[in-house]
Amino acid sequence: MLQLESLDRLLAHIWCIPFFFSFIFIQMTNSLSFLKVETRLGRKWTMTLSTLLSGFCMFAFTLVEESWQIILLTCSVSASTQVMYAAIYTYTPEVFPSHIRASGVGVASTFSEISGVIAPFIGGWLLSISWTFPLFLSFGFMTLSAISMALLPIETRGMKLQ
């Protein structure tokens, strides 16, 4: 009976296989699409819109109930954050003049690494309060970040490095 139940469970989730391969395809083509989007919108607007899209996808997690919706949102969050980080890591060194570029990028990277260490602890604590609260908080911070990015005074597309 145990084998039959395992087979039933496997067959119940067999529909996930196309999503898995779609996810791989999305990841591979996402880097190429970044180049096209970034060329048209510029770095500032690419990171602004991808950050906003990431935030809306985080918010949408609170509204879905079906497995396929969760998988679709997971792919969407992954794709939009990949574009966001690519734009951020392209934009950041370009806004600093040559004589302080390494220091500026180093400080930005340090804050990123420290946040990456602290975030799982804060996320775990927030999940103990409510499973939706971290998603709403992520949406709020992503939206605030997107607004801040839109207000940045420098667009580096086509700009020569100093």
C-alpha positions in Angstrom: 0.0 0.0 0.0 2.9 2.3 0.7 4.2 2.0 -2.8 0.8 2.8 -4.3 0.5 5.9 -2.1 4.0 7.1 -3.2 3.1 6.6 -6.8 -0.1 8.5 -6.4 1.8 11.4 -4.8 4.3 11.3 -7.6 1.6 11.4 -10.3 -0.2 14.2 -8.5 2.9 16.4 -8.9 4.0 15.2 -12.3 2.7 18.4 -13.8 5.5 20.3 -12.0 8.1 18.9 -14.5 7.3 21.3 -17.3 7.4 24.2 -14.8 10.9 23.0 -13.8 12.2 23.1 -17.3 10.4 26.4 -17.9 12.2 27.8 -14.9 15.5 26.7 -16.3 14.6 28.3 -19.7 13.6 31.5 -17.9 16.9 31.7 -16.1 19.0 31.1 -19.2 17.1 33.7 -21.3 16.7 36.2 -18.6 20.3 37.4 -18.9 19.9 38.0 -22.6 16.6 39.8 -22.1 18.3 42.1 -19.5 20.7 43.4 -22.2 17.8 44.2 -24.5 15.7 45.9 -21.8 18.7 47.8 -20.3 19.6 49.1 -23.8 16.2 50.6 -24.3 15.3 51.8 -20.8 18.7 52.6 -19.4 20.1 51.2 -16.2 18.2 53.5 -13.8 14.8 52.6 -15.2 15.6 48.9 -15.6 16.5 48.6 -12.0 13.5 50.7 -10.9 10.9 48.7 -12.9 12.4 45.3 -12.1 12.5 46.3 -8.4 8.8 47.3 -8.5 7.9 44.1 -10.4 9.7 42.1 -7.7 7.8 43.9 -5.0 4.4 43.3 -6.7 5.3 39.6 -7.1 6.0 39.4 -3.4 2.7 41.0 -2.7 0.9 38.6 -5.1 2.2 35.6 -3.0 -0.3 36.7 -0.3 -3.2 36.3 -2.8 -2.6 32.9 -4.4 -3.6 29.5 -3.3 -2.9 27.1 -6.1 0.4 25.3 -6.6 0.8 26.5 -10.2 0.3 30.1 -9.1 3.0 29.7 -6.5 5.4 28.2 -9.1 4.6 31.0 -11.6 5.2 33.7 -9.0 8.5 32.0 -7.9 9.7 32.1 -11.5 8.6 35.7 -11.8 10.3 36.8 -8.5 13.5 35.0 -9.6 13.5 36.6 -13.1 12.7 40.1 -11.9 15.2 40.0 -9.0 17.9 38.7 -11.4 17.3 41.7 -13.7 17.2 44.0 -10.7 20.6 42.8 -9.3 22.2 42.8 -12.8 21.1 46.5 -13.2 22.2 47.4 -9.7 25.7 45.8 -10.1 26.1 47.5 -13.5 24.9 50.9 -12.3 26.8 51.1 -9.0 30.4 51.3 -10.3 29.4 53.7 -13.1 28.2 56.4 -10.7 31.5 56.7 -8.8 34.4 58.7 -10.2 37.6 56.6 -10.9 39.5 57.7 -7.8 36.8 56.4 -5.4 35.1 53.7 -7.5 36.7 50.7 -5.7 35.9 52.1 -2.3 32.3 53.0 -3.3 31.6 49.6 -4.8 33.3 48.0 -1.8 31.1 49.8 0.7 27.9 49.0 -1.3 29.0 45.4 -1.5 29.7 45.3 2.3 26.2 46.5 3.1 24.8 44.0 0.7 26.7 41.1 2.3 25.8 42.2 5.8 22.1 42.5 4.8 22.3 39.0 3.3 23.6 37.6 6.6 21.0 39.4 8.7 17.9 38.9 6.5 17.3 35.2 7.2 17.2 35.8 10.9 14.8 38.7 10.6 12.8 36.8 8.0 12.5 33.8 10.3 11.4 35.9 13.2 8.8 37.7 11.1 7.5 34.4 9.8 6.9 33.4 13.4 4.6 36.4 13.7 2.7 35.9 10.4 3.5 34.2 7.1 2.1 37.2 5.2 3.9 39.9 7.2 7.4 39.4 5.6 5.8 39.5 2.1 4.0 42.8 2.9 7.2 44.2 4.3 9.2 43.0 1.3 6.6 44.7 -1.0 6.9 47.9 1.0 10.7 48.0 1.0 10.8 47.1 -2.7 8.3 49.8 -3.5 10.3 52.3 -1.4 13.5 51.2 -3.1 12.0 51.6 -6.6 10.9 55.1 -5.7 14.3 55.9 -4.5 15.9 54.5 -7.6 13.6 56.6 -9.8 14.7 59.7 -8.0 18.4 59.0 -8.6 19.9 62.0 -10.4 22.3 60.0 -12.7 21.4 57.9 -15.7 24.6 56.0 -16.8 23.4 54.7 -20.2 25.7 56.1 -22.8 27.8 57.9 -20.2 31.6 57.6 -20.3 33.3 56.6 -17.1 35.3 59.3 -15.4 
